[in-house]
Amino acid sequence: MSKRFVTLLLFSLVLLSVVPFAVAQDAPAKPKIGFLPGVVDPFYQVMEIGVNEAVADFGLEVVTQYPQTWGPTVQTPILEAMIARGDLDYLITAPTDKEQMIAPLQAAIDAGIKVITVDTFLGDGNYVDGPVTFPLSYIGSDNVEGGRIAARALADVLGGQGKVYIQNTNVGVSTTEQRGAGFKEGIAEFPGMELVGEDYNLDDANTSVEQTTAKLQAVPDLAGIFGVNVFSATGAGNAVRSSGMEGRVQVIAFDATQDAIQNLRDGVVTLVIAQKPHDMGYLAVAFAMADWRGVTSVPKHVTTGYAVIDAGNVDDPEVAKFIYQVP
C-alpha cells in the first residue's frame, strides 16, 4: 500500500474507534451494506473479498448482487431491486456509465441509502463541487496516470519508436476513458511513437480478440498494444499469441488477472499494471461505518495506487501479493 493510502485507512479506523457510539443511539446498532459491482470479473471478485473482510471485521451484513454483463440496462434493474428491499443503509457500487447511472443512483439517495462509488465514478468524479455531489466518496485508481504509466512503459521497451494501438471497452465508462486519455497523453511525449487506432470491445474478450487480430493484419508493423482492462488485455494477449507474434508485438495489460500474469510469464505481455481492488472494497466499508458513527470528514476522493509487475519482479512476494487471487 502507498503511504497515503495507509494514512487514510488508519485515519478512518482511528475515527471509528474514538467517535462515541452515542451518536447512533437512536438508530439500529449497525448498518446494512449493499455491494453492486460492474460485472463478474476477477477485479470485482477481489474487491468483494475486501468488502467481505471489512464486513467481518466490523460485524456487519452485506447484500451482494453481480450484473452478468456490463452496462446501465443490466445494472439498473438490479439496483432498483436492491433499493426496493428497504433495508439497506449504504450502497457500494461501480457505476457502469458516468451519466446514465446518475438518475438511478439518485433514486437510492432519495430512498435513504448513502452511496459510495468504487473503481468508476459519476459525472466528473469531483463530488465536492462537480456536477454530481451526492455520493459520500469515490475510491479508485488515478486512471489517467495509469494510462500514462502504460504509454511510457511501452515507449521504453520499444525505444521510443513504433506504432501502437488501444484495446478499449465501452464509451462512457469513466475509468477506461481516462486510461485511454492518459495513454494518448503519454504517447504524445514520444515523437517516434504513432497511435494507429482504438477499438471498443464492449467488455467482451472474444470481441477483443477479433478486433486485435484485424488490427494485426491491417498494420503488419504494429509494435505495441495497450489493453485497458481485464477483457481488453485478455483479448489482446490471446490475439497476439494466436498470431504467433509473441515478442514482436508488446502488450501492456491493465489489471493483474491470472491470465495476464501467465501471459507475462509466457512473454506475450510485457508489463501488467495492477490496481488494488481489495483496498477499494475494504476502505469503502470502513468509510460507510465511519459515516454511520457520525464522522463528518470522510474524504470525498481517495486514490489507491498501482503495483507495476514485470518479468523481473513477478515472483517478489511484495509485488505478487497484488495479483488478483480469486478463490
Backbone bond lengths (Angstrom), bond angles and torsions (degrees), N, CA, C in turn:
res aa  C-N    CA-C-N  psi(-1)  N-CA   C-N-CA  omega(-1)  CA-C   N-CA-C  phi
1 M - - - 1.460 - - 1.532 110.32 -
2 S 1.344 115.84 148.31 1.452 118.58 174.97 1.523 109.39 -71.76
3 K 1.340 115.40 157.73 1.466 119.95 178.21 1.526 110.38 -60.41
4 R 1.348 116.49 -37.66 1.460 119.26 -178.65 1.525 110.32 -65.42
5 F 1.337 116.44 -42.50 1.459 118.67 179.98 1.522 111.00 -65.27
6 V 1.325 116.56 -43.52 1.461 119.70 179.09 1.519 110.17 -58.91
7 T 1.340 116.21 -42.54 1.460 120.24 179.08 1.524 111.12 -59.98
8 L 1.338 116.02 -44.75 1.463 119.65 179.65 1.519 111.82 -64.54
9 L 1.334 116.17 -40.60 1.456 119.12 179.91 1.520 110.71 -65.23
10 L 1.329 116.01 -44.48 1.463 119.35 178.18 1.521 110.72 -62.67
11 F 1.341 115.68 -38.89 1.461 120.82 177.56 1.527 110.58 -57.00
12 S 1.349 115.79 -47.54 1.458 118.45 -177.59 1.513 111.49 -67.23
13 L 1.327 116.94 -38.64 1.459 119.37 -178.08 1.531 111.32 -71.68
14 V 1.329 116.17 -36.86 1.463 118.80 176.72 1.521 110.15 -63.56
15 L 1.334 116.20 -43.97 1.456 119.36 178.47 1.521 111.22 -60.80
16 L 1.315 115.75 -39.34 1.463 119.05 178.42 1.515 111.82 -61.84
17 S 1.328 116.15 -32.43 1.460 119.33 -176.20 1.526 112.76 -81.87
18 V 1.357 116.75 -24.25 1.457 117.68 -173.87 1.519 114.16 -105.52
19 V 1.350 117.66 -20.48 1.466 117.94 179.40 1.512 108.49 -68.97
20 P 1.313 118.55 126.60 1.463 120.83 -177.03 1.519 112.01 -60.10
21 F 1.312 116.10 139.15 1.454 120.44 176.85 1.522 110.62 -65.32
22 A 1.321 118.15 -17.57 1.461 121.49 -177.41 1.517 112.30 -60.42
23 V 1.349 117.33 -23.72 1.456 118.51 -177.10 1.511 111.53 -64.67
24 A 1.331 118.58 -20.76 1.454 121.45 -178.35 1.515 112.00 -114.35
25 Q 1.321 118.28 21.37 1.454 120.79 -175.59 1.521 112.62 -62.87
26 D 1.335 117.69 -29.30 1.448 120.55 -177.54 1.527 112.14 -86.91
27 A 1.325 116.45 -0.56 1.457 121.09 -178.76 1.520 109.25 -116.84
28 P 1.344 117.25 166.35 1.456 118.93 174.72 1.516 110.68 -53.67
29 A 1.325 117.18 152.39 1.454 121.49 -172.53 1.515 112.82 -60.72
30 K 1.343 116.48 -36.93 1.454 118.85 -176.84 1.521 110.53 -140.60
31 P 1.328 116.74 146.75 1.463 119.95 -179.47 1.526 111.76 -80.17
32 K 1.322 115.39 160.77 1.463 121.61 171.73 1.523 107.76 -105.76
33 I 1.329 115.79 134.16 1.458 122.58 -173.82 1.526 109.94 -106.01
34 G 1.326 116.90 138.55 1.457 122.31 168.74 1.518 109.30 -106.60
35 F 1.334 117.23 140.13 1.469 121.51 177.23 1.519 108.55 -125.70
36 L 1.340 116.13 115.65 1.458 122.89 -178.42 1.530 108.66 -126.00
37 P 1.333 117.63 92.65 1.471 120.38 179.61 1.522 111.32 -76.24
38 G 1.340 115.48 -174.76 1.461 119.93 -175.89 1.508 114.38 -82.56
39 V 1.338 116.51 -37.26 1.458 120.89 -175.43 1.524 107.58 -170.22
40 V 1.300 117.26 167.15 1.464 120.56 175.55 1.530 108.54 -78.95
41 D 1.321 116.69 110.60 1.465 121.10 172.21 1.528 108.11 -160.33
42 P 1.346 117.98 166.88 1.464 120.07 -175.01 1.522 114.22 -59.47
43 F 1.332 117.20 -33.00 1.469 120.20 179.42 1.521 110.60 -59.23
44 Y 1.324 117.10 -51.46 1.458 120.17 -177.81 1.529 112.21 -74.23
45 Q 1.322 116.57 -26.05 1.465 118.91 176.40 1.523 110.60 -68.23
46 V 1.342 116.61 -36.75 1.465 119.76 175.14 1.534 109.63 -69.87
47 M 1.326 117.53 -37.76 1.457 120.07 175.62 1.525 110.35 -59.68
48 E 1.324 116.45 -40.75 1.462 120.29 178.67 1.532 111.40 -61.30
49 I 1.325 116.89 -35.72 1.472 119.88 176.41 1.525 109.78 -60.09
50 G 1.339 116.66 -43.89 1.463 120.50 177.68 1.515 111.88 -62.75
51 V 1.344 116.52 -42.31 1.469 120.99 177.50 1.526 109.55 -59.91
52 N 1.333 116.24 -48.33 1.467 120.18 -176.32 1.525 112.36 -65.21
53 E 1.335 116.68 -36.62 1.465 119.32 178.03 1.521 110.68 -65.36
54 A 1.325 117.13 -42.51 1.468 120.28 178.89 1.523 110.88 -66.68
55 V 1.326 116.49 -41.61 1.463 120.65 178.10 1.525 110.16 -58.84
56 A 1.335 117.03 -42.10 1.464 120.60 178.23 1.522 110.97 -66.26
57 D 1.331 116.79 -41.54 1.465 120.25 -178.92 1.526 111.80 -63.20
58 F 1.347 116.92 -36.41 1.455 121.10 -177.15 1.533 112.85 -95.05
59 G 1.329 116.27 -1.68 1.462 119.23 178.99 1.515 113.44 68.53
60 L 1.337 116.89 40.18 1.456 122.14 -176.65 1.528 111.31 -105.49
61 E 1.315 114.89 178.60 1.461 122.37 174.22 1.521 108.05 -121.20
62 V 1.348 116.80 138.27 1.452 121.03 179.50 1.519 109.78 -125.33
63 V 1.329 115.37 142.72 1.466 123.04 173.85 1.521 106.82 -113.41
64 T 1.333 117.24 117.57 1.466 121.81 -175.54 1.518 110.57 -114.64
65 Q 1.335 116.21 131.75 1.462 122.05 176.45 1.528 108.59 -133.94
66 Y 1.329 116.90 128.37 1.461 122.25 179.48 1.528 111.21 -105.89
67 P 1.320 118.86 129.25 1.468 119.96 165.17 1.533 109.14 -70.03
68 Q 1.303 116.86 142.25 1.466 120.02 -179.44 1.527 112.20 -80.62
69 T 1.329 116.88 -24.65 1.461 121.65 175.01 1.522 108.52 -133.95
70 W 1.326 115.70 164.40 1.467 121.37 -175.69 1.519 110.88 -84.95
71 G 1.322 117.36 138.55 1.453 120.69 170.02 1.516 113.23 140.98
72 P 1.346 116.84 152.09 1.467 121.89 -179.43 1.526 113.50 -58.89
73 T 1.340 118.04 -34.62 1.460 119.64 -177.66 1.520 111.99 -67.10
74 V 1.328 116.95 -24.25 1.463 121.03 177.10 1.523 110.48 -92.41
75 Q 1.319 116.84 -40.79 1.459 121.04 -175.43 1.532 112.23 -72.06
76 T 1.339 117.25 -37.17 1.469 120.07 -174.20 1.534 113.62 -61.89
77 P 1.343 120.27 -46.62 1.469 118.34 178.36 1.530 113.54 -61.26
78 I 1.320 116.98 -34.34 1.466 119.99 176.97 1.523 109.73 -66.57
79 L 1.335 115.60 -43.43 1.464 120.52 176.55 1.526 110.84 -58.76
80 E 1.327 116.99 -45.62 1.463 120.61 -179.11 1.527 111.48 -61.39
81 A 1.331 115.99 -37.58 1.466 119.53 178.06 1.525 111.06 -67.90
82 M 1.331 116.79 -36.57 1.462 120.14 178.54 1.535 110.38 -67.70
83 I 1.322 116.56 -38.75 1.470 120.01 177.13 1.526 109.80 -64.22
84 A 1.335 115.68 -42.19 1.467 120.67 -176.11 1.526 112.96 -65.20
85 R 1.317 118.22 -19.72 1.463 120.78 176.96 1.528 110.94 -56.05
86 G 1.338 115.33 -40.68 1.456 120.14 178.29 1.512 115.42 81.04
87 D 1.350 117.52 5.96 1.467 118.48 -176.65 1.520 113.73 -121.38
88 L 1.337 117.80 6.85 1.461 120.23 -179.47 1.526 110.61 -93.07
89 D 1.318 115.28 139.94 1.467 121.53 178.06 1.524 112.17 -103.89
90 Y 1.334 116.84 -31.61 1.464 122.20 -179.98 1.521 108.75 -136.07
91 L 1.326 115.35 147.14 1.453 121.51 174.79 1.519 108.80 -125.15
92 I 1.323 116.18 121.17 1.462 122.94 173.13 1.518 106.65 -100.38
93 T 1.333 116.96 119.08 1.459 118.77 -172.55 1.518 111.95 -147.38
94 A 1.347 114.98 155.03 1.464 123.33 173.01 1.525 107.11 -109.96
95 P 1.335 118.43 98.91 1.474 120.05 -178.37 1.527 111.18 -59.91
96 T 1.336 116.07 133.88 1.460 119.47 -176.99 1.530 113.18 -86.01
97 D 1.297 117.58 -2.20 1.470 121.89 171.32 1.527 107.39 -154.92
98 K 1.317 116.30 133.07 1.472 120.13 -173.05 1.521 112.78 -70.48
99 E 1.341 118.38 -20.43 1.464 121.65 178.47 1.523 111.87 -107.51
100 Q 1.323 117.07 -47.44 1.463 120.22 -173.84 1.525 113.70 -67.34
101 M 1.328 117.87 -21.19 1.463 120.20 -179.84 1.525 113.03 -92.73
102 I 1.339 118.01 1.93 1.471 119.73 179.93 1.526 110.71 -64.47
103 A 1.321 117.17 -53.20 1.467 120.36 -177.01 1.529 112.40 -63.39
104 P 1.343 119.72 -44.64 1.459 119.00 178.02 1.529 112.96 -61.16
105 L 1.323 117.32 -37.15 1.467 119.30 179.82 1.525 111.37 -78.68
106 Q 1.328 117.74 -27.09 1.466 119.96 171.94 1.527 109.65 -63.04
107 A 1.329 116.44 -34.26 1.469 120.44 177.30 1.529 110.98 -63.18
108 A 1.342 116.60 -34.46 1.467 119.86 175.65 1.521 110.34 -64.73
109 I 1.322 116.56 -43.90 1.467 121.36 177.55 1.531 110.08 -59.76
110 D 1.332 115.78 -44.93 1.462 120.64 -178.99 1.529 111.58 -62.56
111 A 1.346 115.67 -25.84 1.468 120.72 178.73 1.524 112.36 -87.97
112 G 1.341 116.46 4.50 1.462 120.42 177.31 1.511 114.97 88.94
113 I 1.334 117.32 15.66 1.465 121.88 178.88 1.519 108.68 -102.52
114 K 1.314 117.96 124.10 1.460 121.11 177.24 1.530 109.65 -83.04
115 V 1.328 116.02 142.33 1.459 122.28 -171.20 1.525 110.82 -113.17
116 I 1.327 116.16 132.11 1.466 123.92 170.77 1.519 106.91 -120.94
117 T 1.336 117.92 124.45 1.455 119.86 178.70 1.528 109.84 -97.88
118 V 1.321 114.39 139.85 1.463 122.19 -179.47 1.525 108.96 -126.83
119 D 1.325 115.79 141.89 1.464 123.59 180.00 1.521 111.68 71.54
120 T 1.340 118.35 -61.57 1.458 121.65 179.11 1.530 109.84 -110.02
121 F 1.331 116.17 167.38 1.466 119.30 -176.04 1.518 111.18 -136.84
122 L 1.321 115.65 173.85 1.462 123.32 175.69 1.527 109.76 -103.48
123 G 1.330 116.04 151.72 1.459 119.70 179.05 1.511 110.88 61.22
124 D 1.334 115.66 -126.45 1.465 119.59 176.82 1.534 112.12 -105.50
125 G 1.328 116.67 8.16 1.456 120.77 178.95 1.509 114.56 83.36
126 N 1.316 117.60 -5.13 1.460 121.73 178.44 1.521 108.51 -90.58
127 Y 1.325 116.45 95.69 1.457 120.91 -175.41 1.532 113.06 -87.05
128 V 1.331 116.87 5.28 1.464 120.84 176.59 1.522 110.11 -90.64
129 D 1.339 117.23 -56.07 1.457 119.91 -178.54 1.526 112.17 -138.24
130 G 1.328 117.36 23.42 1.449 121.54 175.25 1.518 111.77 -84.82
131 P 1.334 118.04 -170.74 1.464 121.00 -177.22 1.528 113.82 -70.71
132 V 1.344 117.03 -21.85 1.469 121.77 178.27 1.523 107.89 -125.67
133 T 1.320 116.56 121.50 1.470 119.57 -176.45 1.526 113.64 -125.89
134 F 1.320 118.39 0.35 1.465 118.02 -173.33 1.527 115.64 -74.84
135 P 1.362 120.86 -23.98 1.472 116.79 177.86 1.529 111.66 -65.51
136 L 1.317 114.64 148.74 1.464 120.71 178.93 1.512 111.25 -67.74
137 S 1.337 117.24 -39.35 1.465 121.14 -177.86 1.519 109.70 -163.55
138 Y 1.339 115.63 158.12 1.466 122.30 170.73 1.518 107.67 -121.80
139 I 1.336 116.24 123.17 1.462 122.61 -179.15 1.527 107.96 -118.79
140 G 1.317 117.20 117.98 1.461 119.58 -178.37 1.508 111.81 -170.99
141 S 1.317 114.93 -175.86 1.456 121.55 179.27 1.531 110.37 -82.14
142 D 1.338 116.20 160.49 1.459 121.56 168.68 1.527 105.50 -82.98
143 N 1.326 116.08 92.88 1.458 120.40 -169.31 1.521 113.91 -74.13
144 V 1.323 117.34 -29.85 1.472 118.76 174.27 1.525 109.19 -62.89
145 E 1.318 116.66 -44.93 1.458 120.00 178.90 1.528 110.66 -64.80
146 G 1.327 117.25 -36.70 1.463 119.82 176.22 1.511 111.84 -59.31
147 G 1.337 117.06 -40.54 1.459 120.43 176.89 1.519 112.05 -65.86
148 R 1.338 115.73 -39.07 1.475 118.80 177.14 1.528 111.08 -64.07
149 I 1.326 116.48 -41.53 1.464 120.66 178.45 1.524 109.61 -57.60
150 A 1.332 116.09 -44.72 1.465 120.76 -179.88 1.528 111.03 -62.45
151 A 1.330 116.84 -44.68 1.466 120.89 -178.19 1.520 111.58 -63.94
152 R 1.321 115.87 -45.62 1.466 119.10 -177.89 1.523 111.45 -67.68
153 A 1.332 116.12 -36.12 1.465 119.41 177.66 1.520 110.63 -65.95
154 L 1.328 116.78 -41.83 1.459 120.84 179.38 1.525 110.28 -65.94
155 A 1.316 117.08 -43.39 1.461 120.35 177.94 1.522 111.10 -61.95
156 D 1.332 116.47 -37.90 1.454 120.58 -179.59 1.528 111.32 -63.57
157 V 1.326 116.64 -47.01 1.462 119.96 -177.43 1.529 111.46 -71.00
158 L 1.333 116.90 -23.92 1.467 120.90 179.87 1.526 112.66 -95.57
159 G 1.317 116.80 3.87 1.458 119.82 179.99 1.517 113.20 67.43
160 G 1.347 116.51 25.95 1.467 120.08 177.33 1.509 114.72 74.75
161 Q 1.341 117.72 12.77 1.456 121.42 -178.37 1.529 109.60 -133.62
162 G 1.349 116.55 135.87 1.450 118.55 172.54 1.511 114.47 139.94
163 K 1.329 115.12 164.79 1.457 123.06 179.13 1.531 109.49 -94.35
164 V 1.334 115.75 135.89 1.457 119.75 -176.52 1.529 109.93 -132.54
165 Y 1.323 114.67 162.46 1.466 122.05 -170.50 1.521 108.79 -142.84
166 I 1.349 116.36 145.04 1.468 121.75 178.64 1.523 109.64 -108.27
167 Q 1.325 115.65 125.93 1.467 122.26 170.16 1.523 106.73 -98.49
168 N 1.347 116.27 105.57 1.464 120.97 -176.74 1.527 109.84 -108.14
169 T 1.339 116.09 -176.40 1.459 119.60 -172.09 1.523 112.87 -114.86
170 N 1.338 117.84 -78.83 1.461 122.43 -175.21 1.523 110.30 -133.32
171 V 1.314 116.85 137.66 1.459 120.99 171.03 1.527 108.29 -66.67
172 G 1.333 116.89 138.20 1.456 121.41 176.79 1.512 114.83 94.32
173 V 1.339 117.15 -0.95 1.468 120.38 176.79 1.525 107.53 -91.69
174 S 1.318 116.40 120.88 1.463 121.45 -170.42 1.523 112.61 -56.45
175 T 1.313 117.18 -48.35 1.464 120.30 -171.90 1.518 112.41 -69.09
176 T 1.337 116.83 -47.57 1.463 118.71 -175.92 1.523 111.64 -72.52
177 E 1.334 117.12 -29.76 1.468 119.29 172.31 1.528 109.82 -60.89
178 Q 1.333 116.10 -43.42 1.468 120.14 -179.55 1.524 111.67 -66.74
179 R 1.331 117.16 -39.75 1.473 119.22 178.55 1.518 110.70 -62.69
180 G 1.339 116.15 -42.98 1.454 119.30 177.76 1.521 111.78 -62.53
181 A 1.332 116.39 -42.39 1.463 120.35 179.17 1.523 111.31 -64.80
182 G 1.329 116.44 -42.82 1.467 119.98 178.29 1.517 111.98 -63.59
183 F 1.337 116.81 -38.43 1.456 120.43 177.74 1.530 110.55 -62.81
184 K 1.328 116.08 -43.89 1.466 119.78 179.58 1.531 110.72 -63.05
185 E 1.334 116.58 -40.51 1.470 119.54 176.61 1.520 110.59 -60.70
186 G 1.327 115.67 -44.68 1.463 119.84 -178.24 1.513 112.54 -65.33
187 I 1.332 117.21 -43.31 1.470 121.01 -179.78 1.520 110.82 -63.81
188 A 1.341 116.19 -34.31 1.475 120.44 -179.64 1.525 112.33 -64.19
189 E 1.323 117.57 -16.11 1.464 121.15 178.09 1.526 111.76 -73.50
190 F 1.343 116.97 -12.38 1.470 121.31 -174.33 1.528 109.56 -120.37
191 P 1.341 118.28 104.91 1.468 121.92 -176.63 1.522 113.42 -57.52
192 G 1.318 117.23 -27.00 1.463 120.03 -178.29 1.510 114.43 -84.47
193 M 1.333 117.60 -1.47 1.457 121.71 -179.79 1.522 109.93 -98.93
194 E 1.332 116.57 140.60 1.467 121.00 -179.60 1.524 110.07 -130.91
195 L 1.334 116.50 124.92 1.459 121.86 175.21 1.531 108.13 -85.12
196 V 1.344 116.69 120.64 1.465 120.47 -173.71 1.530 112.87 -108.34
197 G 1.320 117.96 7.96 1.455 118.32 176.10 1.506 113.69 158.06
198 E 1.339 114.22 164.27 1.459 122.46 177.20 1.520 107.42 -147.87
199 D 1.318 116.68 124.95 1.463 121.38 178.90 1.525 110.31 -117.97
200 Y 1.342 115.16 157.00 1.471 122.26 -179.21 1.530 108.74 -119.05
201 N 1.328 115.59 119.90 1.463 120.03 -173.71 1.525 114.30 -98.14
202 L 1.330 117.94 1.14 1.472 123.24 179.16 1.526 111.62 57.57
203 D 1.326 115.60 38.25 1.464 122.40 177.49 1.529 112.32 59.56
204 D 1.307 116.05 38.51 1.459 121.38 178.07 1.523 108.75 -125.16
205 A 1.328 116.62 114.96 1.460 120.94 -176.01 1.523 111.67 -63.51
206 N 1.335 117.83 -34.65 1.463 120.51 179.11 1.526 111.27 -66.02
207 T 1.340 116.08 -40.09 1.465 119.95 175.71 1.523 109.96 -63.77
208 S 1.325 116.36 -39.18 1.463 120.50 177.95 1.528 110.88 -60.82
209 V 1.334 117.07 -41.86 1.466 120.61 177.50 1.528 110.00 -60.23
210 E 1.333 116.91 -46.70 1.459 120.73 -178.40 1.526 111.54 -62.73
211 Q 1.332 116.58 -44.88 1.461 120.15 -178.91 1.525 111.48 -65.80
212 T 1.326 115.85 -42.94 1.468 119.17 -178.93 1.521 111.46 -68.04
213 T 1.327 117.11 -39.54 1.464 120.50 177.56 1.522 110.56 -61.24
214 A 1.332 116.09 -42.56 1.470 120.01 178.01 1.524 110.67 -62.96
215 K 1.320 117.31 -39.23 1.472 120.23 -179.95 1.527 110.74 -68.21
216 L 1.327 116.84 -40.13 1.471 120.20 177.67 1.523 111.31 -60.95
217 Q 1.338 116.65 -35.71 1.464 120.41 178.90 1.521 111.56 -75.22
218 A 1.338 116.01 -37.70 1.467 120.12 -178.34 1.521 112.35 -74.51
219 V 1.328 116.66 -29.89 1.475 121.44 -178.54 1.538 107.75 -124.36
220 P 1.329 117.98 82.62 1.463 120.74 -174.42 1.524 114.58 -60.79
221 D 1.327 116.71 -22.98 1.465 119.77 179.48 1.534 112.02 -101.08
222 L 1.334 116.23 21.82 1.463 119.75 175.19 1.529 108.86 -57.33
223 A 1.336 115.69 133.15 1.472 119.32 -174.25 1.513 113.31 -109.25
224 G 1.353 117.92 -24.70 1.459 118.41 -175.24 1.505 113.08 -155.51
225 I 1.346 115.52 153.20 1.461 122.54 -179.78 1.523 108.66 -135.19
226 F 1.338 115.80 138.45 1.454 121.49 172.10 1.519 108.42 -110.93
227 G 1.337 117.43 114.88 1.452 123.17 174.92 1.513 108.93 -94.62
228 V 1.342 117.72 114.33 1.463 120.79 -165.90 1.530 114.60 -79.61
229 N 1.347 118.00 -12.79 1.466 118.68 177.49 1.522 109.80 -154.93
230 V 1.316 116.85 -170.53 1.466 121.89 -175.45 1.520 111.36 -54.66
231 F 1.334 117.47 -54.03 1.458 121.56 -174.35 1.528 111.71 -68.39
232 S 1.325 116.51 -39.24 1.464 120.91 -179.29 1.520 111.54 -66.69
233 A 1.330 116.22 -45.42 1.462 120.23 -178.56 1.522 111.34 -68.25
234 T 1.337 116.90 -39.37 1.466 120.17 178.07 1.526 110.56 -62.57
235 G 1.327 116.25 -47.69 1.457 119.82 -179.69 1.519 112.69 -63.90
236 A 1.327 116.69 -43.59 1.471 120.20 179.57 1.524 110.81 -62.13
237 G 1.336 116.43 -45.56 1.461 119.86 179.55 1.513 112.33 -62.40
238 N 1.336 116.73 -42.79 1.462 120.36 -179.80 1.526 111.57 -66.05
239 A 1.334 117.18 -36.01 1.458 120.69 178.63 1.527 111.21 -67.13
240 V 1.316 116.34 -42.17 1.469 120.42 178.06 1.522 110.08 -63.37
241 R 1.339 116.60 -43.07 1.463 120.33 179.24 1.537 110.78 -62.33
242 S 1.329 115.67 -47.64 1.473 120.00 -177.66 1.529 111.96 -64.11
243 S 1.322 116.00 -29.29 1.466 120.39 179.88 1.524 112.62 -84.84
244 G 1.337 116.24 -2.16 1.455 120.02 179.85 1.512 113.77 68.71
245 M 1.342 116.72 30.36 1.460 120.52 -175.53 1.521 112.96 -110.02
246 E 1.351 116.79 20.83 1.458 119.64 175.75 1.530 110.03 -56.58
247 G 1.331 115.94 130.94 1.458 120.30 179.47 1.518 112.98 89.14
248 R 1.339 117.68 -29.45 1.471 120.86 177.98 1.523 110.84 -86.15
249 V 1.325 117.09 -34.79 1.455 122.38 178.08 1.530 107.51 -115.85
250 Q 1.308 115.47 118.90 1.466 120.88 -176.96 1.531 109.91 -87.50
251 V 1.342 116.39 132.13 1.456 121.35 -179.25 1.523 109.29 -115.56
252 I 1.332 116.22 128.54 1.460 122.30 171.16 1.517 107.32 -102.83
253 A 1.323 116.95 120.80 1.464 121.83 -176.01 1.515 110.72 -105.40
254 F 1.325 115.95 126.60 1.462 121.46 173.18 1.524 107.30 -91.27
255 D 1.325 116.49 129.67 1.464 125.68 -178.67 1.531 111.12 90.10
256 A 1.337 113.52 124.45 1.466 121.32 -171.29 1.526 111.82 -92.76
257 T 1.338 115.41 64.85 1.460 119.76 176.11 1.525 110.19 -75.57
258 Q 1.327 116.00 167.89 1.458 120.02 176.42 1.528 110.92 -61.58
259 D 1.351 116.95 -38.32 1.466 120.18 178.19 1.527 111.06 -62.88
260 A 1.325 116.70 -43.30 1.465 120.29 -179.61 1.526 110.64 -63.57
261 I 1.325 116.24 -41.01 1.466 119.41 -179.67 1.520 111.11 -68.38
262 Q 1.350 117.53 -38.01 1.458 119.51 176.57 1.520 110.91 -64.67
263 N 1.343 116.06 -40.64 1.462 119.40 176.46 1.527 111.27 -64.20
264 L 1.323 116.91 -33.56 1.464 120.84 175.18 1.524 109.97 -63.57
265 R 1.321 116.66 -47.25 1.469 120.71 179.75 1.536 111.92 -63.17
266 D 1.342 114.93 -32.24 1.464 119.53 -177.97 1.523 113.27 -84.90
267 G 1.327 116.72 -1.85 1.452 119.67 179.11 1.514 114.67 83.39
268 V 1.346 117.72 7.58 1.462 121.08 178.17 1.530 110.45 -81.53
269 V 1.312 115.79 -38.64 1.466 122.54 178.39 1.520 109.49 -106.67
270 T 1.321 116.29 137.38 1.460 122.01 -178.18 1.517 112.25 -89.16
271 L 1.313 116.66 -37.78 1.459 122.11 -174.01 1.517 109.29 -148.67
272 V 1.332 116.87 140.97 1.459 122.26 175.96 1.532 107.88 -120.20
273 I 1.328 116.08 127.54 1.461 121.31 178.14 1.523 107.50 -101.06
274 A 1.325 116.11 111.03 1.461 121.56 -177.05 1.520 110.44 -94.23
275 Q 1.323 115.76 125.78 1.454 120.02 168.37 1.531 108.53 -82.61
276 K 1.327 116.02 -176.68 1.459 120.50 -178.34 1.529 110.24 -125.83
277 P 1.343 115.17 68.62 1.464 119.12 -176.26 1.525 113.77 -63.87
278 H 1.334 117.12 -32.02 1.466 119.56 177.55 1.527 109.92 -59.29
279 D 1.329 116.06 -45.14 1.462 120.91 -179.91 1.530 110.91 -62.69
280 M 1.339 116.51 -40.48 1.469 120.05 179.74 1.527 110.54 -59.96
281 G 1.332 116.51 -46.59 1.458 120.32 -178.52 1.509 112.77 -65.66
282 Y 1.330 115.96 -44.62 1.464 119.42 -178.01 1.528 110.59 -64.67
283 L 1.324 115.95 -46.33 1.458 119.69 -176.24 1.532 111.37 -66.94
284 A 1.333 117.39 -33.97 1.465 119.86 178.41 1.525 111.07 -60.84
285 V 1.324 117.09 -43.03 1.465 120.20 177.64 1.532 110.28 -66.08
286 A 1.333 116.69 -41.75 1.471 120.03 178.79 1.526 111.14 -60.46
287 F 1.340 116.91 -39.73 1.463 120.39 178.84 1.531 110.90 -67.53
288 A 1.331 116.34 -39.69 1.464 119.22 177.50 1.526 110.22 -61.27
289 M 1.328 116.67 -43.62 1.459 120.63 -178.90 1.527 110.81 -66.53
290 A 1.326 116.31 -38.79 1.469 119.70 178.21 1.526 110.39 -62.74
291 D 1.339 116.26 -45.48 1.463 119.82 178.59 1.521 110.45 -61.79
292 W 1.308 117.77 -41.40 1.468 121.94 -179.95 1.522 111.55 -59.12
293 R 1.322 115.53 -35.01 1.460 119.80 -178.74 1.522 113.55 -87.09
294 G 1.328 116.72 3.64 1.457 119.08 173.13 1.505 115.96 103.98
295 V 1.323 118.66 5.19 1.465 120.48 177.64 1.529 108.78 -67.18
296 T 1.308 117.20 129.77 1.467 121.54 -177.92 1.525 112.84 -106.97
297 S 1.314 117.76 3.11 1.465 120.87 -176.63 1.528 111.88 -117.60
298 V 1.338 117.27 31.71 1.465 120.36 174.41 1.530 108.18 -62.85
299 P 1.342 118.99 126.58 1.471 120.74 -177.91 1.524 111.78 -59.70
300 K 1.318 116.32 139.75 1.454 121.69 179.26 1.529 112.43 -76.99
301 H 1.333 117.08 -21.30 1.465 119.91 -179.05 1.519 109.30 -150.63
302 V 1.321 116.49 128.01 1.463 121.98 177.86 1.516 108.22 -131.35
303 T 1.331 117.72 130.78 1.462 121.55 172.90 1.526 108.67 -102.68
304 T 1.323 115.03 140.92 1.462 120.23 -172.19 1.528 114.31 -105.91
305 G 1.314 118.70 -4.16 1.456 120.26 171.87 1.514 114.48 83.40
306 Y 1.356 114.75 -179.50 1.457 122.57 -176.68 1.520 111.05 -133.22
307 A 1.329 114.82 159.39 1.463 121.87 163.48 1.529 105.84 -120.57
308 V 1.315 117.62 129.20 1.465 122.30 -179.47 1.522 108.06 -100.54
309 I 1.329 116.25 120.63 1.458 122.03 -172.48 1.525 109.86 -113.78
310 D 1.326 115.82 129.62 1.462 120.87 175.15 1.523 109.40 -133.88
311 A 1.322 116.52 -177.01 1.468 120.54 -176.31 1.520 111.61 -63.48
312 G 1.313 117.08 -24.74 1.458 120.08 -177.47 1.508 114.78 -80.98
313 N 1.343 117.70 -23.60 1.470 118.72 -176.26 1.520 114.12 -121.53
314 V 1.341 117.57 2.21 1.459 120.64 -173.92 1.528 112.92 -59.83
315 D 1.337 117.70 -26.58 1.461 120.44 -179.77 1.529 112.89 -97.78
316 D 1.311 117.65 2.65 1.459 121.58 175.13 1.528 108.18 -72.72
317 P 1.326 119.16 121.23 1.468 120.69 -177.01 1.521 113.48 -55.91
318 E 1.336 117.53 -32.27 1.457 120.33 -179.48 1.524 112.35 -71.70
319 V 1.331 116.65 -17.94 1.460 121.75 177.22 1.526 109.87 -101.77
320 A 1.319 116.71 -42.54 1.457 121.87 -176.98 1.527 113.18 -60.37
321 K 1.323 117.07 -23.54 1.475 119.72 -179.96 1.534 112.09 -64.97
322 F 1.330 117.33 -16.34 1.459 120.14 179.78 1.533 112.96 -91.75
323 I 1.335 117.54 -1.55 1.462 120.05 173.53 1.522 108.68 -68.71
324 Y 1.315 116.86 138.68 1.461 120.52 -175.34 1.525 110.15 -73.29
325 Q 1.316 115.77 103.64 1.457 122.57 179.80 1.527 108.16 -98.71
326 V 1.318 116.88 113.04 1.470 121.59 179.48 1.518 108.90 -112.30
327 P 1.347 117.46 125.85 1.475 120.15 -178.71 1.529 112.01 -58.64
